[in-house]
Amino acid sequence: MSTSPITADEAGTDSGRIKARFAQLKAEGRGGLVTFVTAGDPTYEASLEIITGLPKAGADIIEIGMPFTDPMADGPAIQAAGLRALNGGQTLPKTIEIAKALRDSDAEVPIVLMGYFNPIYSYGVERFLTDARAAGVDGLIVVDLPPEEDAELCIPAMRAGVNFIRLATPTTDDKRLPKVLQNTSGFVYYVSILGITGTKDIEDAPVQAAVERLKRHTDLPIAVGFGIKTPEQASKICESAEAAVVGSAIVGKIKDNLDAQGKPTPGLTEAVLSYVSALAAGVRGARS
């Protein structure tokens, strides 16, 4: 199968929620907040309550993690979240159920499923795309599928009207970048730090230079993630990028509100959503 760029005629009918959200952010003159939570962490019910509460807390785009047994790009916090979810019986169908519940509660917030290809392959690509689209999913981030494997999922996703969001990293040079961007849609996720998630703090100057370089190659919005923990860091990122992505720090808040047996404490949801609200306030003040 060809991995040449997909044409407008080949693409499906895009739901348009990601594009609309970034247009809204531009019109409002502010940065956006992209949040990540692992589905099923620490329990199905707790993650459902947190995820459906994220829009009102100020999340502009919501990434829902699909737990996997071998999350090679993730650091200890998200690895532990995935293990908690899997031990609690979380599955890919249940993750799609959470996405549908979020869509049922909010018609406009963009929903992105993030994870690895193995569970999708096992589920069946066509079935997965059909079910994800029916649940109201707008985009996918699948971190272990390079552009050379676009025929596996990227192109089928785009034909189904689901954005395929690609990662760019500090090692993605100008020669490689056009290939990375070839079939990317929705936005570009810039991984600001070499290595796995949640292990280092972000640095402003290299990120700003990287965002400027990416914008010379694409008109897509740039969202920057890895290493963002505070409202101040999120605000700083949104001075140059269209959005800040926070995942490990949110997952860390979940862990901080578990009891000794790993069960959610009564204040879990409020603690997580209050933290997200603070991050949202940070990005909203970035360009004021």
Order of alpha helices (4+ residues) and beta strands (2+ residues): alpha-beta-alpha-beta-alpha-alpha-beta-alpha-alpha-beta-alpha-beta-beta-alpha-beta-alpha-beta-alpha-beta-alpha-alpha
